[in-house]
Every structure is written in C-alpha cells, then in structure tokens.
Amino acid sequence: MADVDLVLPCLNEAAALPWVLGRLPAGYRAIVVDNGSTDGSAEAARAAGATVVFEARKGFGAAVAAGMEAATAPIVAVCDADASLDPADLPRLVALLGDGADLVLGRRVPTQRSAWPVHARVANAFLSQHIARLAGVKVADIGPMRAARTAALQGLGIRDRRSGYPLEMVLRAAVAGWRIVETDVAYSPRIGRSKVTGTVRGTLTAVKDMNRVLREVRA
C-alpha cells in the first residue's frame, strides 16, 4: 500500500503526464482521474504505472472528488496534471502534516511571468482577502497543490464539483478548526492548452464558482 495517494485531475494531458508521473516520489501512488479526455491521457497514465479513474461529470471538483473516493493511503495529495507543478515537491508538504498541520497548501512561486497571468493573480488575491475576512485564515494562494490526512479530508463534506472545490476545501477546513499552513512550490508554464487560469474566460468562471462557495460556506 502506498504511503500517499496523489490525485491528478486530468483533461487532455497526455503530453504532460509522462513528466508528471516520472517525478512521483517513492511511496506515492498516482490516481489519474480522466474527466473526458480525447487525447489518450488514460492510456498514457496507465503506461506510466498510474491508477486510472474515469469521471463523466465535467469539472475540476468532480474529478478531484472521484479521486478522493479512490484514495486508500493514510495521506492524500492533489496536484494539477499539466506539469505546472512538480510532484517531487510533495514530500515537503507531507512533512508539515507530521509537524502538526491538518491541511498544507502549496503557495505558487512563478518560475516565469507567463506561468501565472496577471488576471489570475488578481483573482487569487481577491479570494485570499475574502477567506481572511470570512474564515479568519490568512493564506496567500488558493493553489491546486495540497495535502491532508485522507480520512479527515474525505469526511469534510465538500460539495462543489466545479472550480470552487479548492476554495471550499480551505473554508470547510477552517470551519472545522484545522491548522492550515502554506509552503512555497515552484510554478512553471503548463504543457498544453489551459482550461482555467490561463484564459480570462476560465478565470471569470472560476471566480463565479468561488464567489458562490463564499456565500454558501460560513465560518
């Protein structure tokens, strides 16, 4: 049995998956959740040794939730499958769980200006301010890399199945009294076409989803 299950939501990431899965630390199992790929992502994931789960419902949250259901290791982590984040950084996040954290977030540090467009940074700062106001938790980034204890996270009751999932996780963790900490992780330009933060339309959709989550979840 793996020490850590890594959930990788995936939509047409066949070009990035070999690098991502090749960076998996020892003791980690990759759970690639295919969210309707048409480029052979599932086959690429299997060829690299990953467990593949299929989720027909479209949305980042739907894919992550399906991966969470499949997780059996004591610790579960989440990371984008587009090579913008390096799975080799995950042991640093997991180590902080051993130091008393309940949820560890990867605070993105761009390696290039193009990795994190201005409109996406502005949206992230807006949401971080709202989290501080509503939940009393100061976080600098609502990024996709994070780690927590599996049973606790599975029991958190996250309902969003779209772009609001990462924010709802943080808010519900704050409501539950979890200790939430951040640590820096390198953030590089993704491989392939961006679905969310790389486009203005995708960012606006994500902000809309997250605003809904902010209204629904109160500390």
Beta strands, then each sheet from edge to edge (+ up, - down):
strand 1: 4-10
strand 2: 28-34
strand 3: 51-54
strand 4: 75-78
strand 5: 103-110
strand 6: 146-149
strand 7: 180-187
sheet 1: 3+ 2+ 1+ 4+ 6- 5+ 7+
end
